[in-house]
Amino acid sequence: MSARHPRLVAAHPDQVEALRLDVTDPTAIDDAVRDVVTRHGRIDVLVNNAGRTHVGAVEETTDEELRALFDLHVFGPTAMVRAVLPHLRERRTGAIVQMSSMGGQMSFAGFGAYSATKFALEGLSEALADEVREFGIKVLIVEPGAFRTSLFQTGRAGISADSGLYPAVGATRAAVTDADGSQPGDPDKAAAVILAALQAEQTPLRLPVGEDGVSAVLAHLDQVREDVVAWEKQTRATAFDA
């Protein structure tokens, strides 16, 4: 449990309750959701926020490291959705917030494993949004840039072995270490934007957050469009001849 949670509970003792939960444990998830519904009668919003970063070259990231990251960022949130969704669907209202990353739309050296999990989460969430829309349930994918949380803390960040073969990965590793505690994003301001998006009549599917996050996602989308358009004539002309 992070330091932020005790302060939040202390500030709102009649509104906030902190429960420990390992989202990689399906049995614990089912028990926790059942307990919350039994005691409070309803669940309005699920925010899948559990996560950690990981830095390592694709070649140097082990299967064990990759699977552990997928357990946390993909299988865990999916199990949470399965546990909560029947309660939202029964009431035909509610929201599911999937905390992705700007790395859920683009990636770079050292973040292959991390981005792979966020890409997977976003693909799953896009389908989920299409499935639950008719039940009045919103799905919001949040794509933050660098915010001042515990994500980059040495004890939380996953680090693959470094052979020194990939200087770009080394630069990313150093950037993550150096950025801890000095990220420009204010988590409280991000939370306010997320809440506003959920309350909007037209909630977006994706919400990049932070100056760096918005800029990176927009630049990536421009690059994708440029690549597609550059080869558009050839790639369209791939049907069988009439």
C-alpha positions as CSV (number, residue, x, y, z in Angstrom):
1,M,0.0,0.0,0.0
2,S,1.4,3.4,-1.0
3,A,1.8,6.3,1.4
4,R,-1.0,8.1,-0.5
5,H,-3.6,5.6,0.6
6,P,-3.3,6.1,4.4
7,R,-3.6,9.8,3.9
8,L,-6.6,9.4,1.7
9,V,-8.3,7.2,4.2
10,A,-7.5,9.6,7.1
11,A,-8.9,12.5,5.1
12,H,-12.1,10.8,4.3
13,P,-12.8,8.1,6.9
14,D,-16.5,8.0,6.1
15,Q,-15.9,7.6,2.4
16,V,-12.7,5.7,1.8
17,E,-11.7,2.2,2.8
18,A,-8.4,0.6,2.0
19,L,-8.2,-3.1,1.3
20,R,-5.1,-5.1,0.4
21,L,-5.5,-7.1,-2.7
22,D,-3.1,-9.1,-4.9
23,V,-4.6,-8.7,-8.4
24,T,-2.6,-11.7,-9.7
25,D,-4.7,-13.9,-7.3
26,P,-8.1,-14.7,-8.9
27,T,-9.5,-16.2,-5.7
28,A,-8.5,-13.1,-3.7
29,I,-10.2,-10.9,-6.3
30,D,-13.5,-12.8,-6.2
31,D,-13.4,-12.7,-2.4
32,A,-12.7,-9.0,-2.2
33,V,-15.4,-8.1,-4.7
34,R,-18.0,-10.3,-3.0
35,D,-17.1,-8.7,0.4
36,V,-17.4,-5.1,-1.0
37,V,-20.8,-5.9,-2.6
38,T,-22.1,-7.6,0.6
39,R,-21.1,-4.7,2.8
40,H,-21.8,-1.8,0.5
41,G,-24.5,-3.1,-1.8
42,R,-23.0,-1.9,-5.1
43,I,-19.9,-1.1,-7.1
44,D,-20.0,2.0,-9.3
45,V,-16.5,2.3,-10.8
46,L,-13.6,-0.2,-11.2
47,V,-10.2,1.4,-11.6
48,N,-7.5,-1.0,-12.6
49,N,-4.5,0.8,-11.4
50,A,-2.1,-1.9,-10.1
51,G,1.2,-1.9,-12.0
52,R,4.9,-1.3,-12.1
53,T,7.4,-0.4,-14.8
54,H,10.0,-2.6,-16.4
55,V,13.1,-1.8,-18.3
56,G,15.0,-4.3,-20.4
57,A,16.0,-5.0,-24.0
58,V,13.6,-7.5,-25.7
59,E,16.5,-10.0,-26.2
60,E,17.4,-9.7,-22.5
61,T,13.9,-9.9,-21.0
62,T,13.2,-13.4,-19.7
63,D,10.0,-15.4,-20.2
64,E,9.6,-15.3,-16.4
65,E,9.8,-11.5,-16.3
66,L,7.5,-11.1,-19.3
67,R,4.9,-13.5,-17.9
68,A,5.0,-11.8,-14.4
69,L,4.3,-8.4,-16.1
70,F,1.4,-9.8,-18.2
71,D,0.0,-11.4,-15.0
72,L,0.0,-7.9,-13.3
73,H,-1.0,-5.7,-16.3
74,V,-3.3,-8.0,-18.3
75,F,-4.6,-11.1,-16.5
76,G,-5.1,-9.2,-13.2
77,P,-7.2,-6.4,-14.7
78,T,-9.2,-8.9,-16.8
79,A,-10.0,-11.0,-13.7
80,M,-11.1,-7.8,-11.9
81,V,-13.4,-6.9,-14.9
82,R,-14.9,-10.4,-14.8
83,A,-15.6,-10.1,-11.1
84,V,-17.1,-6.6,-11.2
85,L,-18.9,-6.6,-14.5
86,P,-21.9,-8.7,-13.5
87,H,-22.7,-6.1,-10.8
88,L,-22.4,-3.2,-13.2
89,R,-24.4,-4.9,-15.9
90,E,-27.2,-5.8,-13.5
91,R,-27.6,-2.1,-12.6
92,R,-27.0,-1.0,-16.3
93,T,-24.6,1.7,-15.2
94,G,-21.0,2.2,-14.1
95,A,-17.5,2.6,-15.5
96,I,-14.3,0.7,-15.9
97,V,-11.1,2.7,-15.9
98,Q,-8.1,0.9,-17.3
99,M,-4.8,2.6,-16.4
100,S,-2.6,2.2,-19.4
101,S,0.2,4.5,-20.4
102,M,1.5,6.5,-23.3
103,G,3.4,3.3,-23.7
104,G,0.1,1.6,-24.6
105,Q,0.2,3.4,-28.0
106,M,3.9,3.6,-28.7
107,S,7.2,2.2,-27.4
108,F,10.9,2.6,-27.5
109,A,14.1,0.9,-26.5
110,G,13.9,-0.7,-23.1
111,F,10.2,-0.6,-22.7
112,G,9.2,-3.5,-25.0
113,A,7.9,-5.8,-22.3
114,Y,6.0,-3.0,-20.5
115,S,4.5,-1.7,-23.6
116,A,3.5,-5.2,-24.8
117,T,1.3,-5.5,-21.7
118,K,-0.2,-2.1,-22.2
119,F,-0.9,-2.7,-25.9
120,A,-2.6,-5.9,-24.9
121,L,-4.7,-4.2,-22.2
122,E,-5.8,-1.5,-24.6
123,G,-6.8,-4.0,-27.3
124,L,-8.8,-6.0,-24.8
125,S,-10.4,-2.8,-23.4
126,E,-11.4,-1.5,-26.8
127,A,-13.4,-4.7,-27.4
128,L,-14.8,-4.5,-23.9
129,A,-16.1,-1.0,-24.5
130,D,-18.0,-2.3,-27.6
131,E,-19.4,-5.2,-25.6
132,V,-20.7,-3.3,-22.6
133,R,-21.9,0.0,-24.2
134,E,-25.4,-1.3,-24.6
135,F,-25.6,-1.9,-20.8
136,G,-24.8,1.8,-20.1
137,I,-21.3,1.0,-18.9
138,K,-18.4,3.2,-19.9
139,V,-14.8,2.1,-20.5
140,L,-12.0,4.7,-20.3
141,I,-8.4,3.9,-21.1
142,V,-6.1,6.4,-19.4
143,E,-2.6,6.9,-21.0
144,P,-0.4,8.9,-18.6
145,G,3.0,10.3,-19.3
146,A,5.4,10.7,-16.4
147,F,3.6,11.4,-13.2
148,R,5.1,11.7,-9.7
149,T,4.1,8.3,-8.4
150,S,6.0,5.4,-7.0
151,L,6.2,3.7,-10.5
152,F,9.9,4.4,-11.0
153,Q,11.0,3.7,-7.5
154,T,14.0,1.3,-7.4
155,G,12.2,-1.3,-5.3
156,R,9.2,-1.3,-7.6
157,A,10.8,-1.1,-11.1
158,G,11.6,-4.3,-12.9
159,I,15.1,-4.4,-14.4
160,S,16.3,-7.1,-16.8
161,A,19.9,-8.1,-16.9
162,D,22.0,-5.6,-18.9
163,S,24.7,-7.0,-21.2
164,G,25.7,-3.5,-22.4
165,L,24.9,-4.5,-26.0
166,Y,22.1,-1.9,-26.3
167,P,23.2,1.7,-25.5
168,A,19.6,2.9,-26.1
169,V,18.3,0.6,-23.4
170,G,21.0,1.8,-21.0
171,A,19.9,5.4,-21.7
172,T,16.3,4.5,-20.9
173,R,17.3,2.7,-17.7
174,A,19.3,5.8,-16.6
175,A,16.4,8.1,-17.5
176,V,13.9,6.0,-15.4
177,T,16.3,6.1,-12.4
178,D,17.0,9.8,-12.7
179,A,13.4,10.7,-13.1
180,D,12.1,9.1,-9.9
181,G,10.7,11.8,-7.8
182,S,11.0,14.6,-10.4
183,Q,8.3,13.6,-12.9
184,P,6.4,16.7,-14.0
185,G,2.8,15.2,-13.7
186,D,0.7,15.9,-10.7
187,P,-1.4,12.8,-9.9
188,D,-4.2,14.9,-8.2
189,K,-4.6,16.9,-11.4
190,A,-4.7,13.7,-13.5
191,A,-7.4,12.3,-11.2
192,A,-9.5,15.4,-11.7
193,V,-9.2,15.1,-15.5
194,I,-10.2,11.4,-15.3
195,L,-13.2,12.2,-13.2
196,A,-14.3,15.0,-15.6
197,A,-14.0,12.6,-18.5
198,L,-16.1,10.0,-16.8
199,Q,-18.8,12.6,-16.0
200,A,-18.8,13.9,-19.5
201,E,-21.8,13.0,-21.7
202,Q,-19.4,11.7,-24.3
203,T,-16.6,9.9,-22.4
204,P,-13.6,9.3,-24.7
205,L,-12.3,5.7,-25.1
206,R,-8.7,6.9,-24.7
207,L,-7.4,9.8,-22.6
208,P,-3.7,10.7,-22.9
209,V,-2.7,12.7,-19.8
210,G,0.2,15.0,-19.2
211,E,2.1,17.3,-21.5
212,D,4.6,14.6,-22.4
213,G,1.9,11.9,-22.8
214,V,-0.3,13.9,-25.1
215,S,2.6,15.1,-27.2
216,A,4.0,11.5,-27.6
217,V,0.7,10.0,-28.5
218,L,-0.1,12.7,-31.1
219,A,3.4,12.4,-32.6
220,H,3.0,8.6,-32.8
221,L,-0.4,8.9,-34.5
222,D,1.1,11.3,-37.0
223,Q,3.9,8.8,-37.7
224,V,1.5,5.9,-38.2
225,R,-0.6,7.9,-40.6
226,E,2.5,9.0,-42.5
227,D,3.7,5.3,-42.9
228,V,0.2,4.2,-44.0
229,V,-0.2,6.9,-46.5
230,A,3.3,6.5,-48.0
231,W,2.4,2.9,-49.0
232,E,-1.3,3.3,-49.4
233,K,-1.4,2.8,-53.2
234,Q,0.6,-0.4,-53.1
235,T,-1.2,-1.8,-50.0
236,R,-4.6,-1.2,-51.4
237,A,-3.8,-2.9,-54.7
238,T,-3.6,-6.4,-53.1
239,A,-6.9,-7.9,-54.1
240,F,-7.3,-10.7,-56.6
241,D,-7.4,-9.5,-60.2
242,A,-11.0,-9.3,-61.5
